[in-house]
Amino acid sequence: MAIAYGIMLLVAIVLLVLYCTLIRKKEKWLLVLYSCVCVVNLGYLLLALSKSVEFALIANKIVYFGQIFLLISMYLTIAKLCGFNYTKALPIVLLSIGVVVFAMICTTGYLPWYYSSVSLEYVDGATKLIKEYGPLHIVYLIYVLAYFVMMLATIIWSICAKKAPSSKHAGLLTAVVLCNIAMWIIEKFVEWNFEFLSVSYVLSEGMLFFLYWMMQDYVYKDDVPVPEKTRVVVLDSIPKAEKLERVLQLLPSDKALTPRQMEMLDGLLDGKSNKEIASDLHISENTVKWHLGILYTTLNVSGKDEILMLFK
């Protein structure tokens, strides 16, 4: 089993390196998440190699340290991906609570509050920590459950508020959370000789890496800068319907515009930039450019300027 934990640690390190090298725009909480997964798997490996109760308890605290701050970083990462703009005070509050919970766990080995008793058992060449939970263990359970609820609530909010870039992205985030919930529940009620949470965490960061890699070009409505002091008033005597009619006259009789191309055209006629169109439609600017290219080809024009010349 120690070899399996070593493999999980190696995979976690590889994913951390890939994140640092492949993701152009770094998200600090996702970086913390990847680091925490490495810490958790390091703790599991050290625990499996432990030869004494004292060393096993140190390794166990390393696992808890990683798990506590993994939950914080996972929630803040999901909140970012869901377009939820939290206040600067929220991470400070969450970190403060995490420190208190970890301090409670650190009483293990000194006071019977978190673990009332501990012992070692050797299974398949690896050390397993046998523990009896104390009265404060319920606090950690509530802590973990609260984060899972917050994650799911944030994803549901993003769907209802139409902040999620797409239903597929929201579905993948939901799968990440539910996977961890399921594994955590199984770990609590089924006796395993292997900590499958180590695998669950690695799978989760792999899915988040894939999702964040896809979404790094996405923008949200709240990210579009709005001038605070300067007001720009655009005077245009041509009604939008007439503009649309003039543009559609360019369309060959044997062709038609798709709904997405009509959305692109609608944004152009409103004078919006590519970034603003991307924000409105919850797609990347590259996707907007791709659709606009097809639109220009369909209308047989060279670009945006040729369309706007119709209204001069």
Secondary structure, DSSP 8 states (H G I E B T S, - for coil): -HHHHHHHHHHHHHHHHHHHHH-SS--HHHHHHHHHHHHHHHHHHHHHT--SHHHHHHHHHHHHHHHHHHHHHHHHHHHHHTT----THHHHHHHHHHHHHHHHHTTTTT-TTSEEEEEEEEETTEEEEEEEE-TTHHHHHHHHHHHHHHHHHHHHHHHHTT-SS-HHHHHHHHHHHHHHHHHHHHHHHS--SS-THHHHHHHHHHHHHHHHHHHTTB--GGGS---SS--------S-HHHHHHHHHTTS-TT----HHHHHHHHHHHTT--HHHHHHHHT-BHHHHHHHHHHHHHHHT-SSHHHHHGGG-
